[in-house]
Amino acid sequence: MSNSKEKTRILFVCLGNICRSPSAEAIFKAIAEKAKIPVKVDSAGTSAWHEGEMADNRMRRSAAARGYKLTSISRALRRKDFDEFDMIIAMDDKNYHDIKDLAQSAEEEEKVFRMRDFFVHKQYDHIPDPYYGGEQGFNMVIDLLEDASEGLVAYLKKTKPS
């Protein structure tokens, strides 16, 4: 990552880009802004099943109850994302491997991370997909993303000192 004054460009990725990754985008952006970390964030899915849709209404409701507004529109991961982003962060191992499979160089592979890599207090091996569950699953995703976003901010502070 380059100059500390430049925005770090981060793409969050899940399967359909309607629950986890748009939440990661909104939550991390809010936490990074509060920490005065310059970032550009976006989200995408490894599938195009929900292309053009807003985030799942249950996820938007759960996020809104915690003060986050999910405004992104679902899109699929694109090859050019490897050029446009410094970090591509997967919500689970399946997404991680799907993203790695798209990488065409060691440099591109080095941009791919798992969100779990940034947990501070939580002990999960992935961000679970809440799509087929109840309200508690959506709230747990927010808890996990808040924790990992704090860890990601700490990582950026360490790797991009001002």
Secondary structure, DSSP 8 states (H G I E B T S, - for coil): ---TTS-EEEEEEESSSSSHHHHHHHHHHHHHHHTT--EEEEEEESS-TTTT-B--HHHHHHHHHTT-----B--B--TTHHHH-SEEEESSHHHHHHHHHH--SHHHHTTEEEGGGG-SS---SS----TTS-HHHHHHHHHHHHHHHHHHHHHHHHHS--
